[in-house]
């Protein structure tokens, strides 16, 4: 049963009224009463496990919230985005992504200075989504050229003040021709903490397409053995794909964070094969570090076109800015309170399925 946060109270009231009317009749239809009671029981069971279902199937959990002892009025929505890519000529590629980040669009067009040059921020913020697709990537040695790909955006209109991540998942699947399919796709979950944001920028008053910020903490992950040593690591055939789930590591992952507005704490130079590029740090009040998906392809088919697709689904719960309260569909979370024992049971089940194949059967 799917729990609809807007209609679940109406459902319960209607069923209880129906049950009352049937019990007050001169002749009681026991089968009809039994069906109503089973319906209420089924709803209650589904309600108790709604949070677990949102963690296991984030794609289907639009409008979900985190159960709370003291619920507050919030808005909830799902952010779905994707990018397509092709590996390096040798079939290797690697990504890392922290899903617990959200920014508003106020950062677009902001100026900042780095190495005596003025830059302008562009659309395409993704904290933190970094890739390493250099020709030299073998998966056996560290490489420091981790850059930000433009397509993975986590920015929304400036209507929310705070947010938290409820559930999320990402997938990598091969979308090329069957005849060329080869190699593997793998992934693991790392708990490293990094303050660096993925950001697109260009020289101020320039017509260039722009460049991306770097992350100096990721160089060692050019060696795929470190990803194979990560938690829940799995390596599948290219055709099987890979699917990875998010889960909170502790209670601090249920705290609300401020929506990032473009405020930069510090910029640092990173030397790459294309020169010195900035690594951009932001305050931890804007995001939650410590949960990172790492994904890679190894010996995958090279292609002139993009033959892999990366999808992510992020379910956010947000507090709107006061000036928008008359226009935003806020509501209290009506999910029942879950005990610590039940919560630990839920998280254990999610961790058992943290990384799986997308396709278990293929030609």
C-alpha positions as CSV (number, residue, x, y, z in Angstrom):
1,X,0.0,0.0,0.0
2,X,1.3,3.5,-0.9
3,X,0.9,6.1,1.9
4,X,-0.4,9.4,0.6
5,X,0.4,12.0,3.2
6,X,-2.4,14.3,2.1
7,X,-5.2,11.8,2.2
8,X,-4.3,9.3,4.9
9,X,-6.4,11.0,7.6
10,X,-9.4,11.0,5.3
11,X,-8.9,7.3,4.6
12,X,-8.9,6.5,8.4
13,X,-12.0,8.6,9.1
14,X,-13.9,7.1,6.3
15,X,-13.1,3.5,7.3
16,X,-13.9,4.2,10.9
17,X,-17.3,5.8,10.0
18,X,-18.0,2.9,7.7
19,X,-17.2,0.4,10.5
20,X,-19.3,2.3,13.0
21,X,-22.3,2.4,10.7
22,X,-22.1,-1.4,10.0
23,X,-21.8,-2.2,13.7
24,X,-24.9,0.0,14.5
25,X,-27.1,-1.8,12.1
26,X,-29.8,-4.3,13.3
27,X,-28.2,-7.0,11.3
28,X,-24.4,-7.0,11.3
29,X,-22.6,-8.3,8.2
30,X,-19.6,-9.9,9.8
31,X,-17.8,-10.4,6.4
32,X,-18.1,-6.6,5.6
33,X,-17.0,-5.7,9.1
34,X,-14.0,-8.0,8.8
35,X,-13.0,-6.4,5.4
36,X,-13.1,-2.9,7.0
37,X,-10.9,-4.1,9.9
38,X,-8.5,-5.8,7.6
39,X,-8.3,-2.6,5.5
40,X,-7.5,-0.5,8.5
41,X,-5.0,-3.0,9.7
42,X,-3.4,-3.2,6.3
43,X,-3.2,0.6,6.2
44,X,-1.6,0.7,9.7
45,X,1.0,-1.9,8.7
46,X,1.8,0.0,5.5
47,X,2.1,3.3,7.5
48,X,4.5,1.7,10.0
49,X,6.8,0.6,7.1
50,X,6.4,3.7,4.9
51,X,9.8,5.1,6.0
52,X,11.5,1.8,5.3
53,X,9.9,1.7,1.8
54,X,11.1,5.2,1.1
55,X,14.7,4.1,1.9
56,X,14.5,1.0,-0.1
57,X,12.7,2.5,-3.1
58,X,13.4,6.2,-3.3
59,X,12.3,6.4,-6.9
60,X,8.7,5.7,-5.8
61,X,8.8,7.7,-2.6
62,X,7.7,11.2,-3.7
63,X,6.6,13.5,-0.9
64,X,8.1,11.4,1.9
65,X,9.3,12.7,5.2
66,X,11.4,11.5,8.2
67,X,9.2,10.2,11.1
68,X,9.6,12.6,14.1
69,X,8.5,12.6,17.7
70,X,7.8,16.3,17.3
71,X,6.8,16.8,13.6
72,X,7.1,20.3,12.1
73,X,5.3,21.7,9.0
74,X,7.5,21.0,6.0
75,X,7.5,20.7,2.2
76,X,8.8,17.5,0.5
77,X,9.7,16.9,-3.1
78,X,11.8,14.6,-5.3
79,X,14.8,15.7,-7.3
80,X,15.6,13.5,-10.3
81,X,18.5,14.2,-12.6
82,X,20.8,12.2,-14.9
83,X,23.9,12.5,-17.0
84,X,25.2,10.4,-19.8
85,X,28.9,9.7,-20.2
86,X,31.4,7.6,-22.0
87,X,34.5,6.2,-20.4
88,X,38.1,7.1,-21.3
89,X,39.6,5.4,-24.4
90,X,40.7,2.5,-22.2
91,X,37.2,1.9,-20.9
92,X,37.8,3.3,-17.4
93,X,36.0,6.0,-15.5
94,X,35.2,6.9,-11.8
95,X,32.7,9.1,-10.0
96,X,31.9,10.1,-6.5
97,X,28.7,11.7,-5.3
98,X,27.5,13.0,-1.9
99,X,23.7,13.3,-2.1
100,X,23.2,15.3,1.1
101,X,23.4,18.8,-0.5
102,X,20.9,21.4,-1.8
103,X,21.5,24.9,-3.1
104,X,19.3,27.7,-4.3
105,X,19.8,29.6,-7.6
106,X,21.3,32.7,-5.9
107,X,24.8,31.4,-6.5
108,X,24.4,31.7,-10.3
109,X,26.2,34.8,-11.5
110,X,28.1,35.4,-8.3
111,X,31.7,36.5,-8.7
112,X,34.7,35.3,-6.8
113,X,38.5,35.8,-7.1
114,X,41.1,33.1,-7.6
115,X,44.8,33.5,-8.5
116,X,44.4,37.2,-9.4
117,X,41.6,36.4,-11.8
118,X,37.9,37.1,-11.4
119,X,35.4,34.3,-12.1
120,X,31.6,34.0,-12.4
121,X,29.7,31.1,-11.1
122,X,27.6,29.2,-13.6
123,X,24.6,26.9,-13.3
124,X,25.6,23.3,-12.6
125,X,26.2,23.1,-8.9
126,X,26.5,19.5,-7.5
127,X,27.8,18.9,-4.0
128,X,29.7,17.0,-4.4
129,X,29.8,15.2,-7.7
130,X,33.2,14.7,-9.1
131,X,34.5,12.6,-12.0
132,X,37.9,11.5,-13.3
133,X,37.9,10.5,-16.9
134,X,41.4,11.4,-17.9
135,X,43.1,9.3,-20.6
136,X,45.7,8.2,-18.1
137,X,43.2,6.6,-15.7
138,X,44.1,2.9,-15.4
139,X,42.4,2.2,-12.1
140,X,45.8,1.2,-10.6
141,X,47.4,4.5,-9.6
142,X,46.2,7.7,-7.8
143,X,45.2,10.7,-10.1
144,X,44.4,14.2,-8.9
145,X,42.4,15.5,-11.9
146,X,38.9,15.1,-10.3
147,X,36.6,17.7,-11.9
148,X,32.9,18.6,-11.7
149,X,30.6,17.5,-14.6
150,X,28.1,20.1,-15.6
151,X,25.0,18.0,-15.9
152,X,24.6,16.9,-12.3
153,X,22.7,19.8,-10.7
154,X,21.3,20.1,-7.1
155,X,20.0,23.6,-7.2
156,X,16.4,24.8,-6.9
157,X,14.5,28.2,-6.7
158,X,15.2,30.4,-3.7
159,X,12.1,29.5,-1.7
160,X,13.5,27.2,1.1
161,X,15.6,28.1,4.1
162,X,16.5,24.6,5.4
163,X,16.5,21.0,4.2
164,X,17.4,17.5,5.0
165,X,17.7,14.4,2.9
166,X,15.1,11.7,3.5
167,X,16.1,9.0,1.0
168,X,18.1,8.7,-2.2
169,X,19.5,6.2,-4.7
170,X,21.7,6.3,-7.8
171,X,22.2,3.9,-10.7
172,X,24.7,3.4,-13.5
173,X,23.5,1.4,-16.5
174,X,25.0,0.6,-19.9
175,X,22.9,2.1,-22.8
176,X,25.2,1.2,-25.7
177,X,24.9,-1.6,-28.2
178,X,24.7,-5.2,-27.0
179,X,27.5,-6.3,-29.4
180,X,30.0,-3.9,-27.8
181,X,29.1,-4.6,-24.2
182,X,32.1,-5.7,-22.1
183,X,33.9,-4.9,-18.8
184,X,32.5,-4.2,-15.4
185,X,30.8,-1.5,-13.3
186,X,31.5,-1.3,-9.6
187,X,30.8,0.8,-6.6
188,X,31.3,1.2,-2.8
189,X,30.3,3.6,0.0
190,X,32.9,5.7,1.7
191,X,32.6,7.7,4.9
192,X,35.3,10.3,4.2
193,X,34.4,13.9,5.0
194,X,35.2,16.5,2.4
195,X,34.3,20.2,2.4
196,X,34.9,20.8,-1.3
197,X,32.0,21.7,-3.6
198,X,31.6,20.8,-7.2
199,X,31.0,24.1,-9.1
200,X,31.0,25.4,-12.7
201,X,32.6,28.8,-13.3
202,X,34.1,30.9,-16.1
203,X,36.3,33.9,-16.4
204,X,34.2,37.1,-15.7
205,X,33.1,38.8,-18.9
206,X,34.4,35.9,-21.0
207,X,32.5,33.8,-23.6
208,X,34.3,30.6,-22.7
209,X,32.1,27.6,-21.8
210,X,33.5,27.4,-18.3
211,X,35.6,25.2,-16.1
212,X,35.0,23.1,-13.0
213,X,36.3,23.1,-9.4
214,X,38.5,20.3,-8.2
215,X,38.7,18.1,-5.1
216,X,42.2,17.4,-3.8
217,X,41.0,14.8,-1.3
218,X,40.1,12.3,-4.0
219,X,43.4,11.7,-5.8
220,X,44.0,8.3,-4.1
221,X,40.7,7.0,-5.4
222,X,42.1,6.9,-8.9
223,X,43.3,3.5,-7.7
224,X,40.1,1.4,-7.8
225,X,41.5,-0.9,-5.1
226,X,40.5,1.7,-2.5
227,X,37.0,1.6,-3.8
228,X,37.0,-2.2,-3.7
229,X,37.9,-1.8,0.0
230,X,34.9,0.5,0.6
231,X,31.8,-0.6,2.5
232,X,29.3,-2.8,0.6
233,X,31.5,-2.9,-2.5
234,X,30.1,-4.8,-5.4
235,X,31.4,-5.3,-9.0
236,X,29.0,-6.4,-11.7
237,X,29.1,-7.1,-15.4
238,X,28.5,-4.0,-17.6
239,X,25.1,-5.3,-18.7
240,X,24.0,-5.9,-15.1
241,X,24.5,-2.3,-14.0
242,X,24.6,-1.1,-10.4
243,X,22.2,0.5,-8.0
244,X,23.2,2.2,-4.7
245,X,21.1,3.3,-1.8
246,X,21.5,6.1,0.8
247,X,20.9,5.6,4.5
248,X,21.6,7.8,7.5
249,X,24.7,6.9,9.4
250,X,23.5,8.4,12.7
251,X,21.0,10.9,14.2
252,X,22.9,13.9,12.9
253,X,21.8,12.9,9.4
254,X,18.3,13.8,10.4
255,X,19.2,17.4,11.2
256,X,18.2,20.3,8.9
257,X,20.9,22.1,7.0
258,X,20.8,25.6,5.4
259,X,20.3,25.7,1.7
260,X,23.5,26.9,0.1
261,X,23.4,30.5,-1.3
262,X,26.8,30.7,-2.9
263,X,28.8,31.6,0.2
264,X,32.4,30.4,-0.2
265,X,34.6,29.8,2.9
266,X,37.9,29.4,1.0
267,X,39.5,28.6,-2.4
268,X,42.6,26.6,-2.7
269,X,44.8,25.9,-5.8
270,X,45.0,22.3,-7.2
271,X,47.6,21.5,-9.9
272,X,46.1,19.4,-12.7
273,X,47.2,18.4,-16.3
274,X,45.3,21.6,-17.5
275,X,47.0,23.9,-15.0
276,X,46.0,25.3,-11.6
277,X,42.3,25.0,-10.9
278,X,40.5,26.0,-7.7
279,X,39.2,23.7,-5.0
280,X,36.2,25.5,-3.4
281,X,35.4,25.0,0.3
282,X,32.1,25.8,2.0
283,X,30.9,25.6,5.6
284,X,29.5,22.4,6.9
285,X,26.3,24.2,7.9
286,X,25.2,23.9,4.2
287,X,25.7,20.1,3.8
288,X,26.3,16.9,5.6
289,X,29.5,15.1,4.8
290,X,30.4,11.6,5.6
291,X,28.3,9.5,3.1
292,X,29.7,9.1,-0.4
293,X,28.9,6.9,-3.4
294,X,32.0,5.8,-5.4
295,X,31.3,4.3,-8.8
296,X,33.7,3.2,-11.6
297,X,33.8,1.4,-14.9
298,X,36.7,-0.9,-15.8
299,X,37.5,-2.1,-19.3
300,X,34.1,-0.9,-20.5
301,X,33.5,-0.5,-24.2
302,X,34.9,2.8,-25.6
303,X,32.5,4.7,-27.8
304,X,32.2,7.8,-29.9
305,X,28.9,8.6,-28.2
306,X,27.9,8.5,-24.5
307,X,27.1,4.8,-23.8
308,X,26.5,5.0,-20.0
309,X,23.8,6.7,-18.0
310,X,24.0,7.9,-14.4
311,X,20.6,8.5,-12.7
312,X,20.0,9.8,-9.2
313,X,16.7,10.3,-7.2
314,X,16.9,12.5,-4.1
315,X,13.9,13.0,-1.7
316,X,14.2,16.2,0.3
317,X,12.2,17.6,3.2
318,X,12.4,21.4,3.5
319,X,11.4,24.3,5.6
320,X,10.1,27.1,3.3
321,X,11.1,30.7,3.9
322,X,8.5,32.7,5.9
323,X,7.5,35.0,3.0
324,X,6.4,31.9,1.0
325,X,4.3,30.2,3.6
326,X,1.1,31.4,2.0
327,X,2.1,29.8,-1.3
328,X,3.8,26.5,-0.3
329,X,1.9,23.2,0.4
330,X,3.3,22.6,3.8
331,X,2.0,19.9,6.1
332,X,2.9,17.9,9.2
333,X,4.4,14.5,8.8
334,X,1.7,11.9,9.6
335,X,4.0,9.0,9.6
336,X,3.8,7.2,12.9
337,X,6.7,7.5,15.4
338,X,9.0,4.5,15.1
339,X,11.0,3.1,18.0
340,X,14.7,2.9,18.1
341,X,14.5,-0.8,17.8
342,X,12.3,-0.6,14.7
343,X,14.6,2.1,13.2
344,X,17.7,0.0,13.6
345,X,15.8,-2.9,12.0
346,X,14.9,-0.7,9.1
347,X,18.5,0.5,8.6
348,X,19.9,-3.1,8.8
349,X,17.5,-4.1,6.0
350,X,18.6,-1.1,3.9
351,X,22.3,-1.8,4.5
352,X,21.7,-5.4,3.3
353,X,20.6,-4.0,0.0
354,X,22.9,-1.0,-0.1
355,X,24.4,-2.0,-3.5
356,X,22.7,-4.4,-5.9
357,X,22.5,-5.2,-9.6
358,X,19.9,-3.4,-11.7
359,X,19.4,-6.4,-14.0
360,X,19.7,-9.9,-12.6
361,X,19.0,-11.5,-15.9
362,X,20.4,-10.5,-19.2
363,X,21.0,-12.0,-22.7
